[in-house]
Amino acid sequence: MTYEEARKEAEQILKGAEVPDAALDAWYLLEYAIRKIEKKETGRTWYLMNRKESILPGTLLYYQELVSRRKQRIPLQHLTGEQEFYGYPFYVNEHVLIPRQDTEVLVEEALKRKKEGMKVLDLCTGSGCILLSILKNLKQGTGVGIDISEQALEVARRNAKRLGLEAATTFVLSDLFEKAQGPYDMIVSNPPYIETEEIAQLMPEVRDHEPRLALDGMSDGLYYYRSIVSQCRDYLKEDGALLFEIGAGQGVAVSELLKEAGFVSVQVIKDLAGLDRVVAGKAGTKKGKQEKDV
């Protein structure tokens, strides 16, 4: 069997299992199998030049195993152990949410508010992709990532080492602010925000293979926003920034939570699809000296 025949066979298997983007996944898994077994750096040019060559038996066996697991709707990123985010390669596994392009909007908005040497807190850090992407673009910045899952924190620490940010980051096992030590110039979070009843309707890759703990925002999806907003002022410097990723349709509700807590300059930022994706605000002066919202 040639490389091309193996890829086409895999594509048909994945299409038959109704795997989204079957053709792309067949290609990515073939490329990954060749790198792992044959230790070759591949690409489209390499494939076009070698697609009629016979695939090595070991490569074919490994490739077929990967395709069989993808057919079971195990996420591609769990099979390859990697997902690119904000231009950086992040290690991922079943203990963290897979970084998504939509979340890059949160990083972009955070960096619009960056200051040299700022201290950032990332709640529900997961893989650490948000915090680490921010710190890669800060001068002398430091950050703390908090998560309730020690297994997730192990992934985040691995990513900090991969990106050369071990000295700039600390990862803490904590239930939100339980073990946080402020104050911080900025707090960012992509908390669980999916309504409990909606989880059963998610695609199998998410519903069955990503951690429910990182998905479930309780009955109305707003539980963690309320918890964070109600406590965060004690951990933010005056004029410090709070930024959330939100689900589509949550912009108004989360904005109101920030305004009621005295945050000013509250904004809802949309993603490339035109959906509400980030809510950002600035901490006003405490104890009744709040600025009027602008």
ZIBELCOR-V453702 format. One record per helix or strand. SS is the DSSP state (H for helix, E for strand). FROM is the first residue (numbers start at 1). LEN is the number of residues. If there is no record, write none. Layout:
<<SS;FROM;LEN> <SS;FROM;LEN>>
This chain:
<<E;2;1> <H;3;14> <H;22;17> <H;44;7> <E;54;1> <H;57;15> <H;76;5> <E;82;4> <E;88;4> <H;101;11> <E;119;5> <H;129;7> <E;142;6> <H;150;13> <H;166;3> <E;169;5> <H;176;4> <E;184;6> <E;194;1> <H;196;6> <H;204;4> <H;212;3> <E;216;1> <H;223;13> <E;236;10> <H;251;10> <E;263;8> <E;276;8>>
